[in-house]
Amino acid sequence: MHHDYFRKHEGLAGKTPAEIAGIEIEGRNKWINAIQNASKLARLKCKKHKKHVMQIIIK
């Protein structure tokens, strides 16, 4: 995670792979923010999956 999100690379003009991909991690503690962002994304995916399953059950 450190290598992909926080460590700048010479081959990427001094940017991190996350910056190149358009992923922004802001705040004082970037580790906590990255984990919180991943957790939010997982919850969103779970809600979408649950909604999809419920639609199948209703049909």
PDBQT receptor file of N, H, CA, C and O in Angstrom, charges set to zero:
ATOM      1  N   MET A   1       0.826  -1.174   0.000  1.00  0.00    +0.000 N 
ATOM      2  CA  MET A   1       0.000   0.000   0.000  1.00  0.00    +0.000 C 
ATOM      3  C   MET A   1       0.879   1.250   0.000  1.00  0.00    +0.000 C 
ATOM      4  O   MET A   1       0.600   2.213  -0.714  1.00  0.00    +0.000 OA
ATOM      5  N   HIS A   2       1.914   1.228   0.784  1.00  0.00    +0.000 N 
ATOM      6  H   HIS A   2       2.140   0.446   1.364  1.00  0.00    +0.000 HD
ATOM      7  CA  HIS A   2       2.811   2.387   0.844  1.00  0.00    +0.000 C 
ATOM      8  C   HIS A   2       3.397   2.679  -0.541  1.00  0.00    +0.000 C 
ATOM      9  O   HIS A   2       3.471   3.829  -0.971  1.00  0.00    +0.000 OA
ATOM     10  N   HIS A   3       3.805   1.626  -1.214  1.00  0.00    +0.000 N 
ATOM     11  H   HIS A   3       3.745   0.691  -0.864  1.00  0.00    +0.000 HD
ATOM     12  CA  HIS A   3       4.452   1.778  -2.511  1.00  0.00    +0.000 C 
ATOM     13  C   HIS A   3       3.489   2.357  -3.558  1.00  0.00    +0.000 C 
ATOM     14  O   HIS A   3       3.909   3.134  -4.415  1.00  0.00    +0.000 OA
ATOM     15  N   ASP A   4       2.215   1.990  -3.496  1.00  0.00    +0.000 N 
ATOM     16  H   ASP A   4       1.874   1.358  -2.800  1.00  0.00    +0.000 HD
ATOM     17  CA  ASP A   4       1.250   2.435  -4.502  1.00  0.00    +0.000 C 
ATOM     18  C   ASP A   4       0.576   3.768  -4.186  1.00  0.00    +0.000 C 
ATOM     19  O   ASP A   4       0.156   4.477  -5.100  1.00  0.00    +0.000 OA
ATOM     20  N   TYR A   5       0.471   4.113  -2.920  1.00  0.00    +0.000 N 
ATOM     21  H   TYR A   5       0.813   3.537  -2.178  1.00  0.00    +0.000 HD
ATOM     22  CA  TYR A   5      -0.298   5.298  -2.552  1.00  0.00    +0.000 C 
ATOM     23  C   TYR A   5       0.533   6.469  -2.040  1.00  0.00    +0.000 C 
ATOM     24  O   TYR A   5       0.145   7.621  -2.235  1.00  0.00    +0.000 OA
ATOM     25  N   PHE A   6       1.650   6.210  -1.400  1.00  0.00    +0.000 N 
ATOM     26  H   PHE A   6       1.966   5.275  -1.241  1.00  0.00    +0.000 HD
ATOM     27  CA  PHE A   6       2.360   7.286  -0.714  1.00  0.00    +0.000 C 
ATOM     28  C   PHE A   6       3.766   7.556  -1.234  1.00  0.00    +0.000 C 
ATOM     29  O   PHE A   6       4.272   8.669  -1.092  1.00  0.00    +0.000 OA
ATOM     30  N   ARG A   7       4.390   6.574  -1.823  1.00  0.00    +0.000 N 
ATOM     31  H   ARG A   7       3.978   5.670  -1.939  1.00  0.00    +0.000 HD
ATOM     32  CA  ARG A   7       5.778   6.724  -2.260  1.00  0.00    +0.000 C 
ATOM     33  C   ARG A   7       5.832   7.313  -3.664  1.00  0.00    +0.000 C 
ATOM     34  O   ARG A   7       5.246   6.774  -4.603  1.00  0.00    +0.000 OA
ATOM     35  N   LYS A   8       6.534   8.412  -3.788  1.00  0.00    +0.000 N 
ATOM     36  H   LYS A   8       7.010   8.850  -3.026  1.00  0.00    +0.000 HD
ATOM     37  CA  LYS A   8       6.673   9.061  -5.087  1.00  0.00    +0.000 C 
ATOM     38  C   LYS A   8       7.696   8.290  -5.925  1.00  0.00    +0.000 C 
ATOM     39  O   LYS A   8       8.647   7.721  -5.387  1.00  0.00    +0.000 OA
ATOM     40  N   HIS A   9       7.493   8.277  -7.244  1.00  0.00    +0.000 N 
ATOM     41  H   HIS A   9       6.721   8.739  -7.681  1.00  0.00    +0.000 HD
ATOM     42  CA  HIS A   9       8.344   7.506  -8.146  1.00  0.00    +0.000 C 
ATOM     43  C   HIS A   9       8.979   8.415  -9.184  1.00  0.00    +0.000 C 
ATOM     44  O   HIS A   9       8.324   9.287  -9.755  1.00  0.00    +0.000 OA
ATOM     45  N   GLU A  10      10.263   8.196  -9.417  1.00  0.00    +0.000 N 
ATOM     46  H   GLU A  10      10.795   7.488  -8.953  1.00  0.00    +0.000 HD
ATOM     47  CA  GLU A  10      10.964   8.981 -10.434  1.00  0.00    +0.000 C 
ATOM     48  C   GLU A  10      10.373   8.735 -11.815  1.00  0.00    +0.000 C 
ATOM     49  O   GLU A  10      10.266   9.661 -12.619  1.00  0.00    +0.000 OA
ATOM     50  N   GLY A  11       9.988   7.494 -12.097  1.00  0.00    +0.000 N 
ATOM     51  H   GLY A  11      10.074   6.742 -11.444  1.00  0.00    +0.000 HD
ATOM     52  CA  GLY A  11       9.435   7.138 -13.399  1.00  0.00    +0.000 C 
ATOM     53  C   GLY A  11       8.064   7.740 -13.670  1.00  0.00    +0.000 C 
ATOM     54  O   GLY A  11       7.572   7.710 -14.798  1.00  0.00    +0.000 OA
ATOM     55  N   LEU A  12       7.454   8.285 -12.629  1.00  0.00    +0.000 N 
ATOM     56  H   LEU A  12       7.853   8.309 -11.712  1.00  0.00    +0.000 HD
ATOM     57  CA  LEU A  12       6.134   8.911 -12.784  1.00  0.00    +0.000 C 
ATOM     58  C   LEU A  12       6.219  10.412 -12.531  1.00  0.00    +0.000 C 
ATOM     59  O   LEU A  12       5.267  11.036 -12.064  1.00  0.00    +0.000 OA
ATOM     60  N   ALA A  13       7.366  10.966 -12.845  1.00  0.00    +0.000 N 
ATOM     61  H   ALA A  13       8.139  10.458 -13.224  1.00  0.00    +0.000 HD
ATOM     62  CA  ALA A  13       7.607  12.412 -12.703  1.00  0.00    +0.000 C 
ATOM     63  C   ALA A  13       7.402  12.877 -11.258  1.00  0.00    +0.000 C 
ATOM     64  O   ALA A  13       6.863  13.958 -11.022  1.00  0.00    +0.000 OA
ATOM     65  N   GLY A  14       7.830  12.066 -10.303  1.00  0.00    +0.000 N 
ATOM     66  H   GLY A  14       8.268  11.188 -10.495  1.00  0.00    +0.000 HD
ATOM     67  CA  GLY A  14       7.742  12.447  -8.905  1.00  0.00    +0.000 C 
ATOM     68  C   GLY A  14       6.361  12.312  -8.292  1.00  0.00    +0.000 C 
ATOM     69  O   GLY A  14       6.112  12.826  -7.201  1.00  0.00    +0.000 OA
ATOM     70  N   LYS A  15       5.455  11.623  -8.987  1.00  0.00    +0.000 N 
ATOM     71  H   LYS A  15       5.656  11.206  -9.873  1.00  0.00    +0.000 HD
ATOM     72  CA  LYS A  15       4.104  11.410  -8.461  1.00  0.00    +0.000 C 
ATOM     73  C   LYS A  15       3.965   9.971  -7.985  1.00  0.00    +0.000 C 
ATOM     74  O   LYS A  15       4.778   9.106  -8.309  1.00  0.00    +0.000 OA
ATOM     75  N   THR A  16       2.917   9.741  -7.209  1.00  0.00    +0.000 N 
ATOM     76  H   THR A  16       2.256  10.443  -6.945  1.00  0.00    +0.000 HD
ATOM     77  CA  THR A  16       2.629   8.372  -6.764  1.00  0.00    +0.000 C 
ATOM     78  C   THR A  16       1.729   7.709  -7.803  1.00  0.00    +0.000 C 
ATOM     79  O   THR A  16       1.055   8.410  -8.559  1.00  0.00    +0.000 OA
ATOM     80  N   PRO A  17       1.699   6.374  -7.862  1.00  0.00    +0.000 N 
ATOM     81  CA  PRO A  17       0.773   5.706  -8.777  1.00  0.00    +0.000 C 
ATOM     82  C   PRO A  17      -0.684   6.122  -8.521  1.00  0.00    +0.000 C 
ATOM     83  O   PRO A  17      -1.478   6.223  -9.457  1.00  0.00    +0.000 OA
ATOM     84  N   ALA A  18      -1.025   6.359  -7.256  1.00  0.00    +0.000 N 
ATOM     85  H   ALA A  18      -0.380   6.277  -6.496  1.00  0.00    +0.000 HD
ATOM     86  CA  ALA A  18      -2.391   6.788  -6.933  1.00  0.00    +0.000 C 
ATOM     87  C   ALA A  18      -2.691   8.147  -7.567  1.00  0.00    +0.000 C 
ATOM     88  O   ALA A  18      -3.781   8.353  -8.101  1.00  0.00    +0.000 OA
ATOM     89  N   GLU A  19      -1.743   9.064  -7.513  1.00  0.00    +0.000 N 
ATOM     90  H   GLU A  19      -0.858   8.896  -7.079  1.00  0.00    +0.000 HD
ATOM     91  CA  GLU A  19      -1.941  10.387  -8.129  1.00  0.00    +0.000 C 
ATOM     92  C   GLU A  19      -2.134  10.254  -9.635  1.00  0.00    +0.000 C 
ATOM     93  O   GLU A  19      -2.982  10.933 -10.214  1.00  0.00    +0.000 OA
ATOM     94  N   ILE A  20      -1.365   9.397 -10.263  1.00  0.00    +0.000 N 
ATOM     95  H   ILE A  20      -0.677   8.845  -9.793  1.00  0.00    +0.000 HD
ATOM     96  CA  ILE A  20      -1.490   9.170 -11.702  1.00  0.00    +0.000 C 
ATOM     97  C   ILE A  20      -2.874   8.607 -12.025  1.00  0.00    +0.000 C 
ATOM     98  O   ILE A  20      -3.456   8.946 -13.056  1.00  0.00    +0.000 OA
ATOM     99  N   ALA A  21      -3.407   7.743 -11.145  1.00  0.00    +0.000 N 
ATOM    100  H   ALA A  21      -2.934   7.468 -10.308  1.00  0.00    +0.000 HD
ATOM    101  CA  ALA A  21      -4.723   7.130 -11.355  1.00  0.00    +0.000 C 
ATOM    102  C   ALA A  21      -5.862   8.068 -10.958  1.00  0.00    +0.000 C 
ATOM    103  O   ALA A  21      -7.031   7.735 -11.151  1.00  0.00    +0.000 OA
ATOM    104  N   GLY A  22      -5.536   9.230 -10.409  1.00  0.00    +0.000 N 
ATOM    105  H   GLY A  22      -4.586   9.501 -10.252  1.00  0.00    +0.000 HD
ATOM    106  CA  GLY A  22      -6.568  10.174 -10.022  1.00  0.00    +0.000 C 
ATOM    107  C   GLY A  22      -7.154   9.920  -8.644  1.00  0.00    +0.000 C 
ATOM    108  O   GLY A  22      -8.222  10.436  -8.315  1.00  0.00    +0.000 OA
ATOM    109  N   ILE A  23      -6.460   9.126  -7.838  1.00  0.00    +0.000 N 
ATOM    110  H   ILE A  23      -5.592   8.707  -8.105  1.00  0.00    +0.000 HD
ATOM    111  CA  ILE A  23      -6.916   8.837  -6.478  1.00  0.00    +0.000 C 
ATOM    112  C   ILE A  23      -6.269   9.854  -5.542  1.00  0.00    +0.000 C 
ATOM    113  O   ILE A  23      -5.045   9.929  -5.438  1.00  0.00    +0.000 OA
ATOM    114  N   GLU A  24      -7.102  10.627  -4.868  1.00  0.00    +0.000 N 
ATOM    115  H   GLU A  24      -8.097  10.566  -4.952  1.00  0.00    +0.000 HD
ATOM    116  CA  GLU A  24      -6.592  11.639  -3.957  1.00  0.00    +0.000 C 
ATOM    117  C   GLU A  24      -6.773  11.180  -2.518  1.00  0.00    +0.000 C 
ATOM    118  O   GLU A  24      -7.860  10.770  -2.110  1.00  0.00    +0.000 OA
ATOM    119  N   ILE A  25      -5.703  11.256  -1.772  1.00  0.00    +0.000 N 
ATOM    120  H   ILE A  25      -4.821  11.589  -2.103  1.00  0.00    +0.000 HD
ATOM    121  CA  ILE A  25      -5.763  10.934  -0.347  1.00  0.00    +0.000 C 
ATOM    122  C   ILE A  25      -5.241  12.160   0.384  1.00  0.00    +0.000 C 
ATOM    123  O   ILE A  25      -4.057  12.491   0.307  1.00  0.00    +0.000 OA
ATOM    124  N   GLU A  26      -6.137  12.824   1.090  1.00  0.00    +0.000 N 
ATOM    125  H   GLU A  26      -7.098  12.556   1.152  1.00  0.00    +0.000 HD
ATOM    126  CA  GLU A  26      -5.778  14.064   1.760  1.00  0.00    +0.000 C 
ATOM    127  C   GLU A  26      -5.821  13.890   3.266  1.00  0.00    +0.000 C 
ATOM    128  O   GLU A  26      -6.229  12.845   3.773  1.00  0.00    +0.000 OA
ATOM    129  N   GLY A  27      -5.397  14.921   3.972  1.00  0.00    +0.000 N 
ATOM    130  H   GLY A  27      -5.065  15.769   3.560  1.00  0.00    +0.000 HD
ATOM    131  CA  GLY A  27      -5.449  14.909   5.428  1.00  0.00    +0.000 C 
ATOM    132  C   GLY A  27      -4.087  14.708   6.043  1.00  0.00    +0.000 C 
ATOM    133  O   GLY A  27      -3.104  14.427   5.358  1.00  0.00    +0.000 OA
ATOM    134  N   ARG A  28      -4.053  14.860   7.362  1.00  0.00    +0.000 N 
ATOM    135  H   ARG A  28      -4.851  15.089   7.919  1.00  0.00    +0.000 HD
ATOM    136  CA  ARG A  28      -2.782  14.713   8.074  1.00  0.00    +0.000 C 
ATOM    137  C   ARG A  28      -2.306  13.274   8.100  1.00  0.00    +0.000 C 
ATOM    138  O   ARG A  28      -1.117  13.011   7.922  1.00  0.00    +0.000 OA
ATOM    139  N   ASN A  29      -3.221  12.338   8.322  1.00  0.00    +0.000 N 
ATOM    140  H   ASN A  29      -4.187  12.551   8.467  1.00  0.00    +0.000 HD
ATOM    141  CA  ASN A  29      -2.825  10.927   8.392  1.00  0.00    +0.000 C 
ATOM    142  C   ASN A  29      -3.353  10.208   7.150  1.00  0.00    +0.000 C 
ATOM    143  O   ASN A  29      -4.487   9.731   7.125  1.00  0.00    +0.000 OA
ATOM    144  N   LYS A  30      -2.516  10.143   6.137  1.00  0.00    +0.000 N 
ATOM    145  H   LYS A  30      -1.595  10.531   6.157  1.00  0.00    +0.000 HD
ATOM    146  CA  LYS A  30      -2.934   9.559   4.857  1.00  0.00    +0.000 C 
ATOM    147  C   LYS A  30      -3.257   8.069   4.981  1.00  0.00    +0.000 C 
ATOM    148  O   LYS A  30      -4.102   7.567   4.240  1.00  0.00    +0.000 OA
ATOM    149  N   TRP A  31      -2.604   7.350   5.900  1.00  0.00    +0.000 N 
ATOM    150  H   TRP A  31      -1.917   7.757   6.502  1.00  0.00    +0.000 HD
ATOM    151  CA  TRP A  31      -2.894   5.931   6.099  1.00  0.00    +0.000 C 
ATOM    152  C   TRP A  31      -4.329   5.739   6.563  1.00  0.00    +0.000 C 
ATOM    153  O   TRP A  31      -5.056   4.915   6.007  1.00  0.00    +0.000 OA
ATOM    154  N   ILE A  32      -4.740   6.490   7.573  1.00  0.00    +0.000 N 
ATOM    155  H   ILE A  32      -4.149   7.159   8.024  1.00  0.00    +0.000 HD
ATOM    156  CA  ILE A  32      -6.108   6.359   8.093  1.00  0.00    +0.000 C 
ATOM    157  C   ILE A  32      -7.111   6.749   7.022  1.00  0.00    +0.000 C 
ATOM    158  O   ILE A  32      -8.127   6.075   6.854  1.00  0.00    +0.000 OA
ATOM    159  N   ASN A  33      -6.846   7.823   6.297  1.00  0.00    +0.000 N 
ATOM    160  H   ASN A  33      -6.021   8.371   6.433  1.00  0.00    +0.000 HD
ATOM    161  CA  ASN A  33      -7.769   8.255   5.247  1.00  0.00    +0.000 C 
ATOM    162  C   ASN A  33      -7.896   7.218   4.139  1.00  0.00    +0.000 C 
ATOM    163  O   ASN A  33      -8.993   6.994   3.627  1.00  0.00    +0.000 OA
ATOM    164  N   ALA A  34      -6.796   6.587   3.765  1.00  0.00    +0.000 N 
ATOM    165  H   ALA A  34      -5.905   6.769   4.182  1.00  0.00    +0.000 HD
ATOM    166  CA  ALA A  34      -6.847   5.551   2.729  1.00  0.00    +0.000 C 
ATOM    167  C   ALA A  34      -7.689   4.364   3.193  1.00  0.00    +0.000 C 
ATOM    168  O   ALA A  34      -8.479   3.820   2.421  1.00  0.00    +0.000 OA
ATOM    169  N   ILE A  35      -7.522   3.966   4.446  1.00  0.00    +0.000 N 
ATOM    170  H   ILE A  35      -6.880   4.408   5.073  1.00  0.00    +0.000 HD
ATOM    171  CA  ILE A  35      -8.299   2.844   4.987  1.00  0.00    +0.000 C 
ATOM    172  C   ILE A  35      -9.773   3.212   5.079  1.00  0.00    +0.000 C 
ATOM    173  O   ILE A  35     -10.634   2.396   4.752  1.00  0.00    +0.000 OA
ATOM    174  N   GLN A  36     -10.075   4.431   5.519  1.00  0.00    +0.000 N 
ATOM    175  H   GLN A  36      -9.376   5.094   5.785  1.00  0.00    +0.000 HD
ATOM    176  CA  GLN A  36     -11.467   4.876   5.598  1.00  0.00    +0.000 C 
ATOM    177  C   GLN A  36     -12.107   4.931   4.217  1.00  0.00    +0.000 C 
ATOM    178  O   GLN A  36     -13.265   4.546   4.059  1.00  0.00    +0.000 OA
ATOM    179  N   ASN A  37     -11.373   5.403   3.220  1.00  0.00    +0.000 N 
ATOM    180  H   ASN A  37     -10.432   5.716   3.348  1.00  0.00    +0.000 HD
ATOM    181  CA  ASN A  37     -11.900   5.449   1.856  1.00  0.00    +0.000 C 
ATOM    182  C   ASN A  37     -12.204   4.046   1.342  1.00  0.00    +0.000 C 
ATOM    183  O   ASN A  37     -13.233   3.827   0.703  1.00  0.00    +0.000 OA
ATOM    184  N   ALA A  38     -11.313   3.095   1.620  1.00  0.00    +0.000 N 
ATOM    185  H   ALA A  38     -10.477   3.272   2.140  1.00  0.00    +0.000 HD
ATOM    186  CA  ALA A  38     -11.540   1.710   1.189  1.00  0.00    +0.000 C 
ATOM    187  C   ALA A  38     -12.757   1.132   1.887  1.00  0.00    +0.000 C 
ATOM    188  O   ALA A  38     -13.536   0.398   1.279  1.00  0.00    +0.000 OA
ATOM    189  N   SER A  39     -12.922   1.455   3.147  1.00  0.00    +0.000 N 
ATOM    190  H   SER A  39     -12.289   2.051   3.642  1.00  0.00    +0.000 HD
ATOM    191  CA  SER A  39     -14.067   0.962   3.908  1.00  0.00    +0.000 C 
ATOM    192  C   SER A  39     -15.372   1.524   3.350  1.00  0.00    +0.000 C 
ATOM    193  O   SER A  39     -16.357   0.796   3.227  1.00  0.00    +0.000 OA
ATOM    194  N   LYS A  40     -15.387   2.804   3.014  1.00  0.00    +0.000 N 
ATOM    195  H   LYS A  40     -14.587   3.396   3.113  1.00  0.00    +0.000 HD
ATOM    196  CA  LYS A  40     -16.580   3.432   2.434  1.00  0.00    +0.000 C 
ATOM    197  C   LYS A  40     -16.930   2.770   1.106  1.00  0.00    +0.000 C 
ATOM    198  O   LYS A  40     -18.099   2.500   0.832  1.00  0.00    +0.000 OA
ATOM    199  N   LEU A  41     -15.918   2.510   0.284  1.00  0.00    +0.000 N 
ATOM    200  H   LEU A  41     -14.968   2.730   0.507  1.00  0.00    +0.000 HD
ATOM    201  CA  LEU A  41     -16.147   1.875  -1.011  1.00  0.00    +0.000 C 
ATOM    202  C   LEU A  41     -16.715   0.473  -0.826  1.00  0.00    +0.000 C 
ATOM    203  O   LEU A  41     -17.629   0.074  -1.548  1.00  0.00    +0.000 OA
ATOM    204  N   ALA A  42     -16.187  -0.268   0.127  1.00  0.00    +0.000 N 
ATOM    205  H   ALA A  42     -15.445   0.057   0.713  1.00  0.00    +0.000 HD
ATOM    206  CA  ALA A  42     -16.684  -1.626   0.395  1.00  0.00    +0.000 C 
ATOM    207  C   ALA A  42     -18.143  -1.588   0.835  1.00  0.00    +0.000 C 
ATOM    208  O   ALA A  42     -18.939  -2.427   0.414  1.00  0.00    +0.000 OA
ATOM    209  N   ARG A  43     -18.500  -0.621   1.679  1.00  0.00    +0.000 N 
ATOM    210  H   ARG A  43     -17.854   0.060   2.021  1.00  0.00    +0.000 HD
ATOM    211  CA  ARG A  43     -19.896  -0.504   2.129  1.00  0.00    +0.000 C 
ATOM    212  C   ARG A  43     -20.810  -0.156   0.966  1.00  0.00    +0.000 C 
ATOM    213  O   ARG A  43     -21.918  -0.685   0.871  1.00  0.00    +0.000 OA
ATOM    214  N   LEU A  44     -20.362   0.729   0.077  1.00  0.00    +0.000 N 
ATOM    215  H   LEU A  44     -19.462   1.159   0.154  1.00  0.00    +0.000 HD
ATOM    216  CA  LEU A  44     -21.173   1.093  -1.089  1.00  0.00    +0.000 C 
ATOM    217  C   LEU A  44     -21.408  -0.117  -1.984  1.00  0.00    +0.000 C 
ATOM    218  O   LEU A  44     -22.521  -0.346  -2.457  1.00  0.00    +0.000 OA
ATOM    219  N   LYS A  45     -20.348  -0.890  -2.210  1.00  0.00    +0.000 N 
ATOM    220  H   LYS A  45     -19.444  -0.705  -1.826  1.00  0.00    +0.000 HD
ATOM    221  CA  LYS A  45     -20.486  -2.081  -3.049  1.00  0.00    +0.000 C 
ATOM    222  C   LYS A  45     -21.431  -3.084  -2.407  1.00  0.00    +0.000 C 
ATOM    223  O   LYS A  45     -22.218  -3.729  -3.100  1.00  0.00    +0.000 OA
ATOM    224  N   CYS A  46     -21.356  -3.219  -1.089  1.00  0.00    +0.000 N 
ATOM    225  H   CYS A  46     -20.716  -2.695  -0.527  1.00  0.00    +0.000 HD
ATOM    226  CA  CYS A  46     -22.222  -4.153  -0.369  1.00  0.00    +0.000 C 
ATOM    227  C   CYS A  46     -23.680  -3.715  -0.510  1.00  0.00    +0.000 C 
ATOM    228  O   CYS A  46     -24.551  -4.553  -0.742  1.00  0.00    +0.000 OA
ATOM    229  N   LYS A  47     -23.960  -2.421  -0.373  1.00  0.00    +0.000 N 
ATOM    230  H   LYS A  47     -23.253  -1.740  -0.184  1.00  0.00    +0.000 HD
ATOM    231  CA  LYS A  47     -25.328  -1.917  -0.505  1.00  0.00    +0.000 C 
ATOM    232  C   LYS A  47     -25.863  -2.155  -1.909  1.00  0.00    +0.000 C 
ATOM    233  O   LYS A  47     -27.016  -2.552  -2.078  1.00  0.00    +0.000 OA
ATOM    234  N   LYS A  48     -25.021  -1.912  -2.929  1.00  0.00    +0.000 N 
ATOM    235  H   LYS A  48     -24.085  -1.590  -2.792  1.00  0.00    +0.000 HD
ATOM    236  CA  LYS A  48     -25.444  -2.136  -4.315  1.00  0.00    +0.000 C 
ATOM    237  C   LYS A  48     -25.729  -3.612  -4.545  1.00  0.00    +0.000 C 
ATOM    238  O   LYS A  48     -26.707  -3.961  -5.206  1.00  0.00    +0.000 OA
ATOM    239  N   HIS A  49     -24.882  -4.483  -4.003  1.00  0.00    +0.000 N 
ATOM    240  H   HIS A  49     -24.087  -4.200  -3.466  1.00  0.00    +0.000 HD
ATOM    241  CA  HIS A  49     -25.059  -5.921  -4.156  1.00  0.00    +0.000 C 
ATOM    242  C   HIS A  49     -26.355  -6.368  -3.483  1.00  0.00    +0.000 C 
ATOM    243  O   HIS A  49     -27.117  -7.155  -4.045  1.00  0.00    +0.000 OA
ATOM    244  N   LYS A  50     -26.596  -5.861  -2.279  1.00  0.00    +0.000 N 
ATOM    245  H   LYS A  50     -25.977  -5.222  -1.822  1.00  0.00    +0.000 HD
ATOM    246  CA  LYS A  50     -27.804  -6.229  -1.538  1.00  0.00    +0.000 C 
ATOM    247  C   LYS A  50     -29.047  -5.790  -2.315  1.00  0.00    +0.000 C 
ATOM    248  O   LYS A  50     -30.024  -6.534  -2.390  1.00  0.00    +0.000 OA
ATOM    249  N   LYS A  51     -29.016  -4.592  -2.890  1.00  0.00    +0.000 N 
ATOM    250  H   LYS A  51     -28.222  -3.987  -2.829  1.00  0.00    +0.000 HD
ATOM    251  CA  LYS A  51     -30.147  -4.093  -3.663  1.00  0.00    +0.000 C 
ATOM    252  C   LYS A  51     -30.379  -4.980  -4.893  1.00  0.00    +0.000 C 
ATOM    253  O   LYS A  51     -31.520  -5.301  -5.225  1.00  0.00    +0.000 OA
ATOM    254  N   HIS A  52     -29.299  -5.370  -5.560  1.00  0.00    +0.000 N 
ATOM    255  H   HIS A  52     -28.372  -5.110  -5.290  1.00  0.00    +0.000 HD
ATOM    256  CA  HIS A  52     -29.398  -6.226  -6.742  1.00  0.00    +0.000 C 
ATOM    257  C   HIS A  52     -29.986  -7.597  -6.376  1.00  0.00    +0.000 C 
ATOM    258  O   HIS A  52     -30.847  -8.116  -7.086  1.00  0.00    +0.000 OA
ATOM    259  N   VAL A  53     -29.519  -8.172  -5.272  1.00  0.00    +0.000 N 
ATOM    260  H   VAL A  53     -28.819  -7.750  -4.696  1.00  0.00    +0.000 HD
ATOM    261  CA  VAL A  53     -30.031  -9.473  -4.818  1.00  0.00    +0.000 C 
ATOM    262  C   VAL A  53     -31.511  -9.373  -4.487  1.00  0.00    +0.000 C 
ATOM    263  O   VAL A  53     -32.286 -10.269  -4.822  1.00  0.00    +0.000 OA
ATOM    264  N   MET A  54     -31.906  -8.291  -3.834  1.00  0.00    +0.000 N 
ATOM    265  H   MET A  54     -31.276  -7.564  -3.562  1.00  0.00    +0.000 HD
ATOM    266  CA  MET A  54     -33.314  -8.113  -3.479  1.00  0.00    +0.000 C 
ATOM    267  C   MET A  54     -34.188  -7.999  -4.736  1.00  0.00    +0.000 C 
ATOM    268  O   MET A  54     -35.310  -8.505  -4.760  1.00  0.00    +0.000 OA
ATOM    269  N   GLN A  55     -33.676  -7.337  -5.772  1.00  0.00    +0.000 N 
ATOM    270  H   GLN A  55     -32.765  -6.926  -5.752  1.00  0.00    +0.000 HD
ATOM    271  CA  GLN A  55     -34.427  -7.221  -7.025  1.00  0.00    +0.000 C 
ATOM    272  C   GLN A  55     -34.615  -8.584  -7.661  1.00  0.00    +0.000 C 
ATOM    273  O   GLN A  55     -35.678  -8.859  -8.219  1.00  0.00    +0.000 OA
ATOM    274  N   ILE A  56     -33.616  -9.437  -7.592  1.00  0.00    +0.000 N 
ATOM    275  H   ILE A  56     -32.753  -9.214  -7.138  1.00  0.00    +0.000 HD
ATOM    276  CA  ILE A  56     -33.714 -10.794  -8.157  1.00  0.00    +0.000 C 
ATOM    277  C   ILE A  56     -34.738 -11.601  -7.364  1.00  0.00    +0.000 C 
ATOM    278  O   ILE A  56     -35.557 -12.311  -7.947  1.00  0.00    +0.000 OA
ATOM    279  N   ILE A  57     -34.692 -11.494  -6.047  1.00  0.00    +0.000 N 
ATOM    280  H   ILE A  57     -34.027 -10.916  -5.573  1.00  0.00    +0.000 HD
ATOM    281  CA  ILE A  57     -35.619 -12.243  -5.194  1.00  0.00    +0.000 C 
ATOM    282  C   ILE A  57     -37.060 -11.815  -5.464  1.00  0.00    +0.000 C 
ATOM    283  O   ILE A  57     -37.961 -12.652  -5.509  1.00  0.00    +0.000 OA
ATOM    284  N   ILE A  58     -37.272 -10.525  -5.640  1.00  0.00    +0.000 N 
ATOM    285  H   ILE A  58     -36.540  -9.845  -5.602  1.00  0.00    +0.000 HD
ATOM    286  CA  ILE A  58     -38.626 -10.001  -5.860  1.00  0.00    +0.000 C 
ATOM    287  C   ILE A  58     -39.183 -10.497  -7.191  1.00  0.00    +0.000 C 
ATOM    288  O   ILE A  58     -40.380 -10.766  -7.285  1.00  0.00    +0.000 OA
ATOM    289  N   LYS A  59     -38.361 -10.623  -8.205  1.00  0.00    +0.000 N 
ATOM    290  H   LYS A  59     -37.388 -10.404  -8.128  1.00  0.00    +0.000 HD
ATOM    291  CA  LYS A  59     -38.804 -11.094  -9.524  1.00  0.00    +0.000 C 
ATOM    292  C   LYS A  59     -39.187 -12.529  -9.409  1.00  0.00    +0.000 C 
ATOM    293  O   LYS A  59     -39.592 -13.141 -10.397  1.00  0.00    +0.000 OA
TER     294      LYS A  59
